[in-house]
Amino acid sequence: MAKQAFTGIKVIEYANFISGPYCARLLADLGAEVIKIEAPVSGDESRKRGPFPKDVPHPEKSGLFSYLNWNKSGVTLNLNDASGREVFKQLIQEADVLIEDTPPGKDVELGLDYATLSKLNPRLIVTSITPFGKTGPYKDYQAYPLTMSHGSGAGYVLPCGDTYLAYPDREPIKSGGYIGEYNSGETAVVATTAALFWRETSGEGQHVDVSKREAISSLSRYEFSRYNQGFIENRGSRTFPVGGLMCCKDGFVEISLMSKESWLGLIKLIGSPAWALTEDYSFEKVIKGFAKQEEVNLKRKQEINEFITCWMLEHTKEEIYHQGQACGIPVTKVANTQDVVESKQYNARGYFVTVDHPEIGKVKYPTWPCKFSKTAPAIKSPAPLLGQHNEQVYTKLGYAKEDLVRLHAAGVI
């Protein structure tokens, strides 16, 4: 197989759940050798999370774990044990990168802090991913994905974009899935890549300290800049003059009417009704005029959306999507998972691939959202079973099989 971007880079992953494992898997997709360390018996937290086939929980059948951990070798190791820490030090001496998510203070206790590890391996890059970062007054605070999302400010700045459902005075809403965890992992992989580039120039490793809260907050840069202008975003502050999220025959569509061309395209789409051809409904009055939140404008805004909705309810989201695009309108159907997985566009670009796992079977997963002409990502192996590569990895360090039996009996591996 052709060399990839990170061929020859060795990564040790001592991280749990999503952010750290996702960071390591992205490196593995591009050729890095990744050894994932899990706690003996219990393993990674994501093994307990679904989806599971037929909704029957099983530590080797988690769809989440499978997605986050392909292309890795998997070992078990107890770093709370002195013998386990000695084995870990041997792994570190041969590594280029350590990805870890131990809480501040606990890393020093386990000997995972950069000051300790850099003495063993001065070229080592340690990427730490924690809720608040390793410094600051909140560094020891506890957090979960939901509290991270809301603490970052994301809950109040998620735009609703809908005339009827904005509810600007309602409570904030949660972002979908584990978006903050994945974004933290992506932030970490970019930072780790930069550190690897620096090492090629300087020969020195470094500590990369990733704060999940700051990574999630970075998704709201625009909203923070508006605060500096004296404006605080809320759920309803970015609703469209007209259009936005609208009901149709079989679901919802999202329409953005921010230009004269898109407004004229919408009029064409809905059959050029007589009301839309009058001066009162010109682009200047409909779109530009609604920037002024005057009572007459707001009343017209509601009236126009009612006209448009009457037409929408007679058409499917697929019809509106394709016909609207043909009229030059930035419009999309609000897709569910089936819409995405069966999309001609996604499948034409090979976004989904089938991975054959020994316990789960063949499952289709999303992959990379970008294409490489030279160093393409690849899935070379499914996610490891718990401790699957213990013998393979540890015998390379010089341990005999009888040593592994002893370490297993002692709860070290």
Secondary structure, 3 states (H helix, E strand, C coil): CCCCCCCCCEEEEECCCCHHHHHHHHHHHCCCEEEEEECCCCCCHHHHCCCCHHHCCCCCCCHHHHHHHCCEEEEECCCCCHHHHHHHHHHHHCCCEEEECCCCCHHHHHCCCHHHHHHHCCCCEEEEEECCCCCCCCCCCCCCHHHHHHHCCHHHHCCCCECCCCCCCCCCCCCCCCHHHHHHHHHHHHHHHHHHHHHHHHCCCCEEEEEHHHHHHHHHHHHHHHHCCCCCCCCCCCCCCCCEEEEECCEEEEECCCCHHHHHHHHHHCCCCHHHHCHHHCHHHHHHHHHCCCHHHHHHHHHHHHHHHHHHCCCCHHHHHHHHHHCCCCEEECCCHHHHHCCHHHHHCCCEEEEEECCCEEEEEECCCCCCCCCCCCCCCCCCCCCCCHHHHHHHCCCCHHHHHHHHHCCCC
